[in-house]
Amino acid sequence: MREKTYCVVGAAGSIGRNVCEQLLVRGARVVGLAHTGMQCAKLEGEIKRDRFTSYPLDVLSCSEIASILGRLSMDGTKFDGLIYAVGPYLQSNFMKEIEKPIMGDDRYDHRFRVEQKLLCLGLYNIVELFFTLLKFRSRIVIAGSSMTHLTADKAPTWLNFWPHVMASACQEKMVEAIRHSEQIKVREMRVDLLQFGPIDTPFYAKILPEMMPKLLDMGTVIDAILGQLKDKGPSVTEIIRIN
Ligand SMILES: NC(=O)c1ccc[n+]([C@@H]2O[C@H](COP(=O)([O-])OP(=O)(O)OC[C@H]3O[C@@H](n4cnc5c(N)ncnc54)[C@H](OP(=O)(O)O)[C@@H]3O)[C@@H](O)[C@H]2O)c1
């Protein structure tokens, strides 16, 4: 991956940070977009590579995206690939979130709206506004969730997971729409959605052991993402294990 440049959105998250590190190990140049300035400072302080730069960005703010687009355009940056790993994982508040069922509760509506915005609208904003920064035949890889393929009989009710299922289903449709858009086809770009089962991230460390499903190791997740960046076949929606 030497001579290649990638943009990682959600760079301070569990998946995003690992993707940044592994791309850098493989010789790529990486622009990491993290949610806040503090996250960027931490990332730059810890990663310490001259091929890594980061910018703070709220994917729901078109003006912030436009401003970063301006800065990157002035540098002449063009990306070989973009990885979207933004998501709400309720890390700090998780046990509180699951303490009682939320069906019919206002929080249900709130969680759905938050998740849907990040999984769909944020993705749309980034693809739409960063399009001019993506090279001919570049790759877009999205870290999504396999939860949307679980049937209710297999669903872990403790997770209060329906807002996440619905938002992920919307993301799947959104990706299909992006994939078949004229501009993606004309530029021969490829858009892959990888729908992961539960991954061994700090999120699950907060969950009681008896609730813990089998977890995917991060190495498998990163290999899958980097594999899609290099793959020359047609676009896919791939499900990486449902528990
Ligand atoms: N972890 C898993 O087990 C798992 C399993 C299957 C699928 N996935 C999917 O993979 C994606 C990433 O998961 P993850 O485990 O890496 O989650 P994570 O560790 O929570 O990382 C998500 C990142 O997105 C950032 N973010 C949230 N709102 C944002 C916004 N408006 N603008 C920019 N960035 C924003 C978060 O920043 P803050 O910390 O500031 O909110 C965080 O850095 C999610 O879509 C998730 O559904 C994860």
Ligand as a Chemical Component Dictionary entry (heavy atoms), coordinates in Angstrom:
data_LIG
# 
_chem_comp.id                   LIG 
_chem_comp.type                 NON-POLYMER 
_chem_comp.pdbx_formal_charge   0 
_chem_comp.three_letter_code    LIG 
# 
loop_
_chem_comp_atom.comp_id 
_chem_comp_atom.atom_id 
_chem_comp_atom.alt_atom_id 
_chem_comp_atom.type_symbol 
_chem_comp_atom.charge 
_chem_comp_atom.model_Cartn_x 
_chem_comp_atom.model_Cartn_y 
_chem_comp_atom.model_Cartn_z 
_chem_comp_atom.pdbx_ordinal 
LIG N1  N1  N 0  -17.647 -2.615 17.887 1  
LIG C1  C1  C 0  -18.396 -3.594 17.427 2  
LIG O1  O1  O 0  -18.579 -4.645 18.046 3  
LIG C2  C2  C 0  -19.069 -3.453 16.086 4  
LIG C3  C3  C 0  -19.717 -4.571 15.550 5  
LIG C4  C4  C 0  -20.337 -4.472 14.326 6  
LIG C5  C5  C 0  -20.334 -3.273 13.639 7  
LIG N2  N2  N 1  -19.707 -2.180 14.170 8  
LIG C6  C6  C 0  -19.813 -0.926 13.425 9  
LIG O2  O2  O 0  -18.557 -0.328 13.155 10 
LIG C7  C7  C 0  -18.657 1.100  13.244 11 
LIG C8  C8  C 0  -17.550 1.606  14.160 12 
LIG O3  O3  O 0  -17.596 0.864  15.367 13 
LIG P1  P1  P 0  -16.520 1.037  16.506 14 
LIG O4  O4  O 0  -16.577 -0.173 17.354 15 
LIG O5  O5  O -1 -15.191 1.452  15.934 16 
LIG O6  O6  O 0  -17.186 2.244  17.306 17 
LIG P2  P2  P 0  -16.490 3.360  18.232 18 
LIG O7  O7  O 0  -15.262 2.818  18.873 19 
LIG O8  O8  O 0  -17.554 3.912  19.089 20 
LIG O9  O9  O 0  -16.042 4.451  17.143 21 
LIG C9  C9  C 0  -16.979 5.232  16.471 22 
LIG C10 C10 C 0  -16.347 6.587  16.261 23 
LIG O10 O10 O 0  -17.310 7.411  15.586 24 
LIG C11 C11 C 0  -17.195 8.701  16.157 25 
LIG N3  N3  N 0  -18.349 9.552  15.935 26 
LIG C12 C12 C 0  -19.562 9.523  16.554 27 
LIG N4  N4  N 0  -20.342 10.508 16.111 28 
LIG C13 C13 C 0  -19.603 11.194 15.184 29 
LIG C14 C14 C 0  -19.852 12.324 14.381 30 
LIG N5  N5  N 0  -21.030 12.992 14.410 31 
LIG N6  N6  N 0  -18.873 12.759 13.540 32 
LIG C15 C15 C 0  -17.686 12.129 13.491 33 
LIG N7  N7  N 0  -17.386 11.047 14.227 34 
LIG C16 C16 C 0  -18.345 10.582 15.071 35 
LIG C17 C17 C 0  -17.016 8.411  17.631 36 
LIG O11 O11 O 0  -16.555 9.576  18.308 37 
LIG P3  P3  P 0  -17.048 9.836  19.847 38 
LIG O12 O12 O 0  -16.320 8.826  20.661 39 
LIG O13 O13 O 0  -16.628 11.244 20.095 40 
LIG O14 O14 O 0  -18.547 9.645  19.852 41 
LIG C18 C18 C 0  -15.993 7.289  17.585 42 
LIG O15 O15 O 0  -14.679 7.778  17.513 43 
LIG C19 C19 C 0  -20.076 1.389  13.776 44 
LIG O16 O16 O 0  -20.887 1.843  12.735 45 
LIG C20 C20 C 0  -20.586 0.081  14.263 46 
LIG O17 O17 O 0  -21.970 -0.078 14.028 47 
LIG C21 C21 C 0  -19.064 -2.258 15.370 48 
# 
loop_
_chem_comp_bond.comp_id 
_chem_comp_bond.atom_id_1 
_chem_comp_bond.atom_id_2 
_chem_comp_bond.value_order 
_chem_comp_bond.pdbx_ordinal 
LIG N1  C1  SING 1  
LIG C1  O1  DOUB 2  
LIG C1  C2  SING 3  
LIG C2  C3  SING 4  
LIG C2  C21 DOUB 5  
LIG C3  C4  DOUB 6  
LIG C4  C5  SING 7  
LIG C5  N2  DOUB 8  
LIG N2  C6  SING 9  
LIG N2  C21 SING 10 
LIG C6  O2  SING 11 
LIG C6  C20 SING 12 
LIG O2  C7  SING 13 
LIG C7  C8  SING 14 
LIG C7  C19 SING 15 
LIG C8  O3  SING 16 
LIG O3  P1  SING 17 
LIG P1  O4  DOUB 18 
LIG P1  O5  SING 19 
LIG P1  O6  SING 20 
LIG O6  P2  SING 21 
LIG P2  O7  DOUB 22 
LIG P2  O8  SING 23 
LIG P2  O9  SING 24 
LIG O9  C9  SING 25 
LIG C9  C10 SING 26 
LIG C10 O10 SING 27 
LIG C10 C18 SING 28 
LIG O10 C11 SING 29 
LIG C11 N3  SING 30 
LIG C11 C17 SING 31 
LIG N3  C12 SING 32 
LIG N3  C16 SING 33 
LIG C12 N4  DOUB 34 
LIG N4  C13 SING 35 
LIG C13 C14 SING 36 
LIG C13 C16 DOUB 37 
LIG C14 N5  SING 38 
LIG C14 N6  DOUB 39 
LIG N6  C15 SING 40 
LIG C15 N7  DOUB 41 
LIG N7  C16 SING 42 
LIG C17 O11 SING 43 
LIG C17 C18 SING 44 
LIG O11 P3  SING 45 
LIG P3  O12 DOUB 46 
LIG P3  O13 SING 47 
LIG P3  O14 SING 48 
LIG C18 O15 SING 49 
LIG C19 O16 SING 50 
LIG C19 C20 SING 51 
LIG C20 O17 SING 52 
# 
